[in-house]
Structure formats: structure tokens, C-alpha cells
Amino acid sequence: MARIYAGTSGWAYATWKPDFYPAKLPASRFLQHYASQLNSVEVNYTFRTLLSEKLARRWLEATPAEFTFSLKAHQMFTHLRRLQPDADFTRRFFTCITPLAQEQRLGAVLFQLPPNLKGDAPLLRAFLDSLPKGFRAAFEFRHQSWFSEAVFDTLKQFGAALCVAESDDFETPDVPTAGFAYYRLRKESYSPARRKALAEHFVNLRAAGRDVYAYYKHEDTPEGALHARELLQAAG
């Protein structure tokens, strides 16, 4: 049965007290409390650092069995190599996230491209072909030239999702390319009507058999975490 996974991009924010975290909760228990309210998180840590097995095990121990971790792919893939395949680093990165995958706690791996990397379907195809199989990949394109049928067809060929990312400055089209959906909700504010519409849309995707990963904006205020919790409650 398809599921809706909702959360934010991180959990280590003392400024979420007292609206999301209890006022006296120590930082060492933030993840445990977060996972009692939400069922997924998007981890930015892996964009700059390879995940150690010790840290992965600590995350697993702090969260329930149904909780998933989506990971931002390392900048080596997207910003330094700019999708040029690198077999050695690919092996290292995916070896590091094996503990999460083995416990079936790995959500999706998000490849967030730099805004100045322009659309190139052959480059994307070669990169996707270089990746290991058996995991969920989502791509966040931040240049309009990526939104073409050639790119969409390439994503479909490999079962990779087009990340639907929205902010006050930029929005990507909502084109289904995989058996799951991935949303990054980054606008400064979301009205009750908009949040209700998003929940209804995600429920419809779930009914159609697609898992949904939806991550609200996080950072200094708890609104994103509260919206994610509201989404899970609305979705049942």
C-alpha cells in the first residue's frame, strides 16, 4: 500500500521550542521527538559529508521502524562533478548509506542541481546509467532548460522522479516520471486553503499507488514541522 511521508529538511532547531519541541527537551532527543510526530526527514548533512555507519546507526536507534530518511546527494555528484560519472565516489557514497537501505529506512536520494547547470538529456542519461540500481532517485532541476520532454523521458526510463520544488521565486512543473512523487515545499507561507489542497493532492497520488515524499521548509521557525504534522493528520 502506498504511503505519504512528510517532514522537513532537518530537525536540529532549538527555535522550534515550545511549539513543536517541548521547552525543556534536550537537543540529544530532538530526533526522537521529531520521529514521534512525523514519519520522514530530508537530510541535508549528506550534501557535504559522507555518512558514517556510527551516525547512521544512531539515527536508526532514535527512530521507529516505519520512519524513513531521504538524503540529499553529495555535492560531488551535482556541483563539483556536475553529473559527470565518477565510479569510485559513487561506490563510496552508496556504501555509506547502506545501513539505512538494509533496514528499509532509506526514502529517496535527492540530486539537487546547481542553478547554472543547463539541461542536457544525454548527460543525465549517462549519469543515471552509472548509478547503482534498487534505490529511489529524485532530481531537483533549478534551470528552466531541464523541463523538456527529452529530460522527462530520460527520468521515466530510469524510474527517477522529477522533484516538484516550489519557492517564492521558482517553481518546477508537476510531471510524473516515477512510481513515487517527491515534493519540496519552500514558499515563505502556506495558507490553510493551500495546505488543504496539497493534502488532497497527495491523498489522490497515494490512492493511485504512488508513495509521496513531501518536505516543508524548515530552518528558524517551526511552521514547516507543524504543517507536515497537519498534513499527516489530514491524510489519515
Contacts in CASP RR format, 6 or more apart in sequence:
PFRMAT RR
TARGET T0000
AUTHOR 0000-0000-0000
METHOD contacts of the structure
MODEL  1
MARIYAGTSGWAYATWKPDFYPAKLPASRFLQHYASQLNSVEVNYTFRTL
LSEKLARRWLEATPAEFTFSLKAHQMFTHLRRLQPDADFTRRFFTCITPL
AQEQRLGAVLFQLPPNLKGDAPLLRAFLDSLPKGFRAAFEFRHQSWFSEA
VFDTLKQFGAALCVAESDDFETPDVPTAGFAYYRLRKESYSPARRKALAE
HFVNLRAAGRDVYAYYKHEDTPEGALHARELLQAAG
1 209 0 8 1.000
2 205 0 8 1.000
2 206 0 8 1.000
2 207 0 8 1.000
2 208 0 8 1.000
2 209 0 8 1.000
2 210 0 8 1.000
2 211 0 8 1.000
2 212 0 8 1.000
3 39 0 8 1.000
3 206 0 8 1.000
3 211 0 8 1.000
3 212 0 8 1.000
4 202 0 8 1.000
4 203 0 8 1.000
4 206 0 8 1.000
4 211 0 8 1.000
4 212 0 8 1.000
4 214 0 8 1.000
4 231 0 8 1.000
4 232 0 8 1.000
4 235 0 8 1.000
5 39 0 8 1.000
5 40 0 8 1.000
5 68 0 8 1.000
5 70 0 8 1.000
5 107 0 8 1.000
5 211 0 8 1.000
5 212 0 8 1.000
5 213 0 8 1.000
5 214 0 8 1.000
6 38 0 8 1.000
6 39 0 8 1.000
6 40 0 8 1.000
6 213 0 8 1.000
6 214 0 8 1.000
6 215 0 8 1.000
6 216 0 8 1.000
6 228 0 8 1.000
6 229 0 8 1.000
6 231 0 8 1.000
6 232 0 8 1.000
6 235 0 8 1.000
7 38 0 8 1.000
7 39 0 8 1.000
7 40 0 8 1.000
7 41 0 8 1.000
7 42 0 8 1.000
7 214 0 8 1.000
7 215 0 8 1.000
7 216 0 8 1.000
7 224 0 8 1.000
7 225 0 8 1.000
7 228 0 8 1.000
8 38 0 8 1.000
8 41 0 8 1.000
8 42 0 8 1.000
8 215 0 8 1.000
8 216 0 8 1.000
8 217 0 8 1.000
8 218 0 8 1.000
8 224 0 8 1.000
8 225 0 8 1.000
8 228 0 8 1.000
9 41 0 8 1.000
9 42 0 8 1.000
9 43 0 8 1.000
9 44 0 8 1.000
9 72 0 8 1.000
9 184 0 8 1.000
9 215 0 8 1.000
9 217 0 8 1.000
9 218 0 8 1.000
10 41 0 8 1.000
10 42 0 8 1.000
10 43 0 8 1.000
10 44 0 8 1.000
10 218 0 8 1.000
11 30 0 8 1.000
11 31 0 8 1.000
11 34 0 8 1.000
11 41 0 8 1.000
11 218 0 8 1.000
12 27 0 8 1.000
12 30 0 8 1.000
13 30 0 8 1.000
13 218 0 8 1.000
13 219 0 8 1.000
13 220 0 8 1.000
13 222 0 8 1.000
14 21 0 8 1.000
14 27 0 8 1.000
15 220 0 8 1.000
15 221 0 8 1.000
15 222 0 8 1.000
16 221 0 8 1.000
16 222 0 8 1.000
16 225 0 8 1.000
17 23 0 8 1.000
17 25 0 8 1.000
19 222 0 8 1.000
19 226 0 8 1.000
20 37 0 8 1.000
20 222 0 8 1.000
20 225 0 8 1.000
20 226 0 8 1.000
20 229 0 8 1.000
21 30 0 8 1.000
21 33 0 8 1.000
21 222 0 8 1.000
22 33 0 8 1.000
25 33 0 8 1.000
31 59 0 8 1.000
31 62 0 8 1.000
31 63 0 8 1.000
32 62 0 8 1.000
32 63 0 8 1.000
34 41 0 8 1.000
34 225 0 8 1.000
35 41 0 8 1.000
35 62 0 8 1.000
35 63 0 8 1.000
35 64 0 8 1.000
35 67 0 8 1.000
36 64 0 8 1.000
37 225 0 8 1.000
37 229 0 8 1.000
38 225 0 8 1.000
38 228 0 8 1.000
38 229 0 8 1.000
38 232 0 8 1.000
39 66 0 8 1.000
39 67 0 8 1.000
39 68 0 8 1.000
39 232 0 8 1.000
40 67 0 8 1.000
40 68 0 8 1.000
40 69 0 8 1.000
40 70 0 8 1.000
40 107 0 8 1.000
40 213 0 8 1.000
40 215 0 8 1.000
41 67 0 8 1.000
41 69 0 8 1.000
41 70 0 8 1.000
41 215 0 8 1.000
42 70 0 8 1.000
42 71 0 8 1.000
42 72 0 8 1.000
42 110 0 8 1.000
42 184 0 8 1.000
42 213 0 8 1.000
42 215 0 8 1.000
43 69 0 8 1.000
43 70 0 8 1.000
43 71 0 8 1.000
43 72 0 8 1.000
44 72 0 8 1.000
45 51 0 8 1.000
46 71 0 8 1.000
46 72 0 8 1.000
46 73 0 8 1.000
46 74 0 8 1.000
46 97 0 8 1.000
47 72 0 8 1.000
47 73 0 8 1.000
47 74 0 8 1.000
47 75 0 8 1.000
47 112 0 8 1.000
48 74 0 8 1.000
48 75 0 8 1.000
50 74 0 8 1.000
50 92 0 8 1.000
50 93 0 8 1.000
50 96 0 8 1.000
51 71 0 8 1.000
51 96 0 8 1.000
51 97 0 8 1.000
51 100 0 8 1.000
52 96 0 8 1.000
53 96 0 8 1.000
53 99 0 8 1.000
56 96 0 8 1.000
56 97 0 8 1.000
56 99 0 8 1.000
56 100 0 8 1.000
57 99 0 8 1.000
59 69 0 8 1.000
59 100 0 8 1.000
60 99 0 8 1.000
60 100 0 8 1.000
60 103 0 8 1.000
60 105 0 8 1.000
63 105 0 8 1.000
65 103 0 8 1.000
65 105 0 8 1.000
67 105 0 8 1.000
68 105 0 8 1.000
68 106 0 8 1.000
68 107 0 8 1.000
69 100 0 8 1.000
69 105 0 8 1.000
69 106 0 8 1.000
69 107 0 8 1.000
70 106 0 8 1.000
70 107 0 8 1.000
70 108 0 8 1.000
70 109 0 8 1.000
70 110 0 8 1.000
70 138 0 8 1.000
70 182 0 8 1.000
70 213 0 8 1.000
70 215 0 8 1.000
71 97 0 8 1.000
71 100 0 8 1.000
71 106 0 8 1.000
71 107 0 8 1.000
71 108 0 8 1.000
71 109 0 8 1.000
71 110 0 8 1.000
72 109 0 8 1.000
72 110 0 8 1.000
72 112 0 8 1.000
73 93 0 8 1.000
73 109 0 8 1.000
73 110 0 8 1.000
73 111 0 8 1.000
73 112 0 8 1.000
74 89 0 8 1.000
74 93 0 8 1.000
76 86 0 8 1.000
76 89 0 8 1.000
76 93 0 8 1.000
77 83 0 8 1.000
77 86 0 8 1.000
77 89 0 8 1.000
77 90 0 8 1.000
77 93 0 8 1.000
77 111 0 8 1.000
77 127 0 8 1.000
78 111 0 8 1.000
78 112 0 8 1.000
78 113 0 8 1.000
78 114 0 8 1.000
78 117 0 8 1.000
79 114 0 8 1.000
81 89 0 8 1.000
82 114 0 8 1.000
82 117 0 8 1.000
83 113 0 8 1.000
83 117 0 8 1.000
83 120 0 8 1.000
83 123 0 8 1.000
83 124 0 8 1.000
83 126 0 8 1.000
83 127 0 8 1.000
84 123 0 8 1.000
84 127 0 8 1.000
85 126 0 8 1.000
85 127 0 8 1.000
85 129 0 8 1.000
85 130 0 8 1.000
87 130 0 8 1.000
90 130 0 8 1.000
90 131 0 8 1.000
90 132 0 8 1.000
94 131 0 8 1.000
94 132 0 8 1.000
94 135 0 8 1.000
97 106 0 8 1.000
97 109 0 8 1.000
100 106 0 8 1.000
101 135 0 8 1.000
106 135 0 8 1.000
106 136 0 8 1.000
107 136 0 8 1.000
107 213 0 8 1.000
108 135 0 8 1.000
108 136 0 8 1.000
108 137 0 8 1.000
108 138 0 8 1.000
108 161 0 8 1.000
108 180 0 8 1.000
108 182 0 8 1.000
108 213 0 8 1.000
109 135 0 8 1.000
109 136 0 8 1.000
109 137 0 8 1.000
109 138 0 8 1.000
110 138 0 8 1.000
110 139 0 8 1.000
110 140 0 8 1.000
110 163 0 8 1.000
110 182 0 8 1.000
110 184 0 8 1.000
111 137 0 8 1.000
111 138 0 8 1.000
111 139 0 8 1.000
111 140 0 8 1.000
112 140 0 8 1.000
112 142 0 8 1.000
112 163 0 8 1.000
113 139 0 8 1.000
113 140 0 8 1.000
113 141 0 8 1.000
113 142 0 8 1.000
113 143 0 8 1.000
113 146 0 8 1.000
114 142 0 8 1.000
115 142 0 8 1.000
115 143 0 8 1.000
116 143 0 8 1.000
117 142 0 8 1.000
117 143 0 8 1.000
118 143 0 8 1.000
118 145 0 8 1.000
118 146 0 8 1.000
119 141 0 8 1.000
119 143 0 8 1.000
119 145 0 8 1.000
119 146 0 8 1.000
119 148 0 8 1.000
119 151 0 8 1.000
121 148 0 8 1.000
121 150 0 8 1.000
121 151 0 8 1.000
121 153 0 8 1.000
121 154 0 8 1.000
124 139 0 8 1.000
124 151 0 8 1.000
124 154 0 8 1.000
124 155 0 8 1.000
125 154 0 8 1.000
125 157 0 8 1.000
125 158 0 8 1.000
128 137 0 8 1.000
128 154 0 8 1.000
128 155 0 8 1.000
128 157 0 8 1.000
128 158 0 8 1.000
128 160 0 8 1.000
129 158 0 8 1.000
131 137 0 8 1.000
136 160 0 8 1.000
136 161 0 8 1.000
136 178 0 8 1.000
136 180 0 8 1.000
137 158 0 8 1.000
137 159 0 8 1.000
137 160 0 8 1.000
137 161 0 8 1.000
138 160 0 8 1.000
138 161 0 8 1.000
138 162 0 8 1.000
138 163 0 8 1.000
138 178 0 8 1.000
138 182 0 8 1.000
138 213 0 8 1.000
139 155 0 8 1.000
139 160 0 8 1.000
139 161 0 8 1.000
139 162 0 8 1.000
139 163 0 8 1.000
140 163 0 8 1.000
140 165 0 8 1.000
140 172 0 8 1.000
140 184 0 8 1.000
141 147 0 8 1.000
141 151 0 8 1.000
141 162 0 8 1.000
141 163 0 8 1.000
141 172 0 8 1.000
142 165 0 8 1.000
142 170 0 8 1.000
147 172 0 8 1.000
147 173 0 8 1.000
147 175 0 8 1.000
152 162 0 8 1.000
152 175 0 8 1.000
152 177 0 8 1.000
155 161 0 8 1.000
155 162 0 8 1.000
155 177 0 8 1.000
155 178 0 8 1.000
156 177 0 8 1.000
156 178 0 8 1.000
159 177 0 8 1.000
159 178 0 8 1.000
159 179 0 8 1.000
160 177 0 8 1.000
160 178 0 8 1.000
161 177 0 8 1.000
161 178 0 8 1.000
161 179 0 8 1.000
161 180 0 8 1.000
161 181 0 8 1.000
161 182 0 8 1.000
162 172 0 8 1.000
162 173 0 8 1.000
162 175 0 8 1.000
162 176 0 8 1.000
162 177 0 8 1.000
162 178 0 8 1.000
162 182 0 8 1.000
163 172 0 8 1.000
163 182 0 8 1.000
163 183 0 8 1.000
163 184 0 8 1.000
164 172 0 8 1.000
164 173 0 8 1.000
164 174 0 8 1.000
164 181 0 8 1.000
164 182 0 8 1.000
164 183 0 8 1.000
164 184 0 8 1.000
165 171 0 8 1.000
165 172 0 8 1.000
165 183 0 8 1.000
165 184 0 8 1.000
165 186 0 8 1.000
166 172 0 8 1.000
166 183 0 8 1.000
166 184 0 8 1.000
166 185 0 8 1.000
166 186 0 8 1.000
166 187 0 8 1.000
167 186 0 8 1.000
167 187 0 8 1.000
168 186 0 8 1.000
168 187 0 8 1.000
168 188 0 8 1.000
176 210 0 8 1.000
179 209 0 8 1.000
179 210 0 8 1.000
179 211 0 8 1.000
180 210 0 8 1.000
180 211 0 8 1.000
180 212 0 8 1.000
180 213 0 8 1.000
181 202 0 8 1.000
181 205 0 8 1.000
181 210 0 8 1.000
181 211 0 8 1.000
181 212 0 8 1.000
181 213 0 8 1.000
182 212 0 8 1.000
182 213 0 8 1.000
183 198 0 8 1.000
183 202 0 8 1.000
183 212 0 8 1.000
183 213 0 8 1.000
183 214 0 8 1.000
183 215 0 8 1.000
184 215 0 8 1.000
185 198 0 8 1.000
185 214 0 8 1.000
185 215 0 8 1.000
185 216 0 8 1.000
185 217 0 8 1.000
185 227 0 8 1.000
186 217 0 8 1.000
187 217 0 8 1.000
188 217 0 8 1.000
189 223 0 8 1.000
190 198 0 8 1.000
190 216 0 8 1.000
190 227 0 8 1.000
195 227 0 8 1.000
195 230 0 8 1.000
195 231 0 8 1.000
195 234 0 8 1.000
196 234 0 8 1.000
198 214 0 8 1.000
198 231 0 8 1.000
199 230 0 8 1.000
199 231 0 8 1.000
199 234 0 8 1.000
199 235 0 8 1.000
202 212 0 8 1.000
202 214 0 8 1.000
202 231 0 8 1.000
202 235 0 8 1.000
203 234 0 8 1.000
203 235 0 8 1.000
205 212 0 8 1.000
206 212 0 8 1.000
206 235 0 8 1.000
214 228 0 8 1.000
214 231 0 8 1.000
215 228 0 8 1.000
216 223 0 8 1.000
216 224 0 8 1.000
216 225 0 8 1.000
216 227 0 8 1.000
216 228 0 8 1.000
217 223 0 8 1.000
217 224 0 8 1.000
218 224 0 8 1.000
218 225 0 8 1.000
END
